[in-house]
């Protein structure tokens, strides 16, 4: 008989796993309303800047040239002030900041981030920034999830699930795509498909989607004709499309961070840089209104085969430039929508080519535009499952699943082979954060060996006899003896295991000396090496202790470093970091 059969229901409902499900519903509800608020503020900002809330292509011709340049400049100035003086986390596309919070701060995000991100992203997009809504909503939802977790004192081990619930809700509410929201959170944010993470994330995503559908309706993001495979030979085209979209994704990633480097190198304060980017954007919008804002209007035209081949090719390059300028200069917004746009135009142009070559065996260009949207998303994020499902849910067209799978997997495999980091993790690596290693590696990489090493060690001469060695081990109680030459240089190490190997041999006391038993050329570290460097050497060589040498031209033995000392230093650093976070998060 199960031990808990007689347990009262109210006690079962107080179990941690059940409590997390209730919190997930709460997070989903708050994030859903956050998405509603964000969309309303976004429309309001567009009205403030242009006195119009429709798609840009419907009113672009009526906007005077000076306004096309001035409004993105003013919007950039406002965003620069918000980011510089209120919440620096609101800068950029948002998802890396969420991943960083999970990896290094146990999922804790400052409470002000959600408000700052809503405002900064709404101003960026409303004034014409060539970015998307999903990145802001991921960060807004994650911030809500983190705040709820902190308010209800969720343990650190489960905080990343709370953050993942918010991120899933943000994606689900933004794109009306609950399944993709779940997979995005599990694949990118949490990095774990376990049941304990899956259930709360699903509930949060469903709740946010229900709220979004209540206010904005339940309809596909793109209204397109149904496409189907014309011939089995057509399947051969989609891996090629995966390669093409992969290269476009790489071009976007590298262009974005190249421009970010140029912006960082400018010898001016941070706050006016988005305004400079805004002015450059205005010049682009004056010629190519299709890349203004999110760009769904132009994408819809491409999906129904109404954009010429030459213009599609040009728009791919223009969108890469516009989105890179927006984000690289310090604007706030996501990379999903730009990736969809680039994929749409790339796929459309590719479709024109293959349909011209094989008109009887291939679909119209719109089909390739649709599939390529997922290819560029997968090639930038390295999240093929999310890319496949989000295109499916945004179109409600199951016939594209097989081509999507071929294209997205090809783009992901190719790009991850060429360039290890995705567009998200590249940003973290540039900050010195290896998200795959996480919190431990980051903390250890910021501590030096000289801060932790001990100067308690035993040295012996190379010529010491075996009998003296035995006596030294007995009297010094040291795990290792460090063998030195006549000039005071370390030449080897003797452990008790080395000594025990010859203890049972008779007649060796007067034959063997320390140099005969020592392990020559031991692995060492210097005082200026990081603890992560030392731990890597300990792990790779299978030792528990390393000699520490000075950094002089003629290095000398100055101490030893043990694995236990590294563990203790890491634990202390973790406590200090959490105390600092607790002090900062309330602001």
Phi, psi and omega in degrees: 000131179300143185290336186259014184297326181269005181290131180300151183299320184294333176286323177297322181290345179268002177296149184303317183294326177287321179299321179295328179293319177296319178295324179298319177297317179299314180298316178300319179295313180295318179293323177300313178290331174297321178294319177298313179298318181298316179296321179293317178294323179298314178296322179296318180295321178296323177293320179299317184280323189233001182055038180201140181244008180277184176293142187303321183296338182281343182225010184301321184293335182274353181272123180295156184301318182298326180288324179298330180268320186288320185294314175297329178292313178296316178301317178298322178296317179297315180297318179301320179293318180297313183294319185285327189243358182234308181204104181295337180294343181285349179286144172085202188264001164088317185297317178301325179295324177292316179298322178294320180297321179290316185287324189247338184238019178063027179085007181275127181233137180300142186295332183284348186297318183301312181296317181295321182290320177302311184290311184297317181289321178297320178292316181300308183289318182297329179272355175121002180305135186273065183222179183246178183265342189290321179300310175304317182291329174298313181291322178296312179297318179296321178296320177296315178300318179295318180296319178296316179299319179292321181297321181265014174055047176291134180302153183302326182297337182250000182295325181294332175292319177298318178295318178298323176300316179294319179295316178298318179297322179297313179295315183300315182288328182288315186255004186053046187223079185295322181293315178298324177299317178298312183293324177299313181296316182287322186280322187251312188280306184274320182073029183208128181258023182292158182298323182296332176272325188296313186298309178297321181296319178298313180300318180296317180295318180296316182297315181295320180295318180300319180292317179298317180292328179297321184269328186243358179089165180249101182208154178296149180295325180238127179265101187230159173290156181285127178255152179215161178289124181281321182213152177298332178297337182295335179300334180292338181286332190285325171298324176296319176298325176299319178295315181297312180293329176298317179293323176297318179297318177297319179298319179295312181301311184289325177295318180302310185282337173294315179292327176296320176297319179296321179293317180297332183281347180295130184278053180224164177299165184288325191295330179274353185296318176299331178292322177296316175299322179297321178296319177295321177298320180302320179295324178292316182297327182298332182259321184235083180295345182298333185266005177295134174059219184291320175089020181294329180299314179294324179295318178299322177296319180294324183290339177251024170064040181246011178247128182297155182303310183297320180294322177301314180300316181293320183294331175301310181292320181294319180294320176302314180295313184296314181291323179294320178295317181301308184280321182295330180276352177116010177290174184236124180169176186262168180253356179296307182298315174301322178296319177299317181297310180300317179296320181299312181289322178296312181295322178297315179296319177298319180296322176301318183293310185290327178289329175290323180284320185229069187296332182273348187240004183228156178282176178290161182306328181303326179296318179289326175299318181296313182292321182294336175303315177292327181297316180289322176300314179295322182289338177269319186268342187058037180232076187295326181296314177299316182298317181297312185287326183289324176292319179299313183288330180285343182243339185057034182240102184287339185294344182268000187300311183297312174301322177300315181298314180298315184291313184293318180293319179299313180297319182293311182298315181298312184290321179291338175282319180286319187221113189300322188265143175282179178296334178281308185286339175299319180298322180288319178299325178293339175268002182084019182248116176266102187295334180290327178277329175079204189299318185300309182296322180297313181294315182293332180287349180252013175237141183260156181300320184296341179281343189238336187298160175249146179263013180266097180214163184242130177245151178221156177283159180297332187271004183298135182285165181298319180296322178291325177299315180299316180297320180296316178298321181293320188271330184271341181052045182251139180287334181223147171246134183260120185271127184241148175272185185293338180265009177080021179263141179289125180242345180183174179227142175240126174259167179295331176297320177298320181289319183297334181295338182244002184295326184275000179272127181278147173080011182263351185303322184262001182257322185265145174236175185302321182299330181289328185266342187289146169280115186284160177048060182293155175290131182230166170231164176254168182296335183264001174289155176277161177295331177293320176300316181295318180294323177300317180292320179297316181293317184292321184265352177069033179250167181249355184210146178232138170289144180250126181253154176285168182263015180289168179299323173250087187298143178240154175288121183239353180176186176224157180227126181253160177296324178297322179294322178295317179300316180295320179295320179296315180299318179295319179295323179297316179298315180298318180297318180293323177294320178296319180296317180300326179285329184272330188292336180286349184276000000 
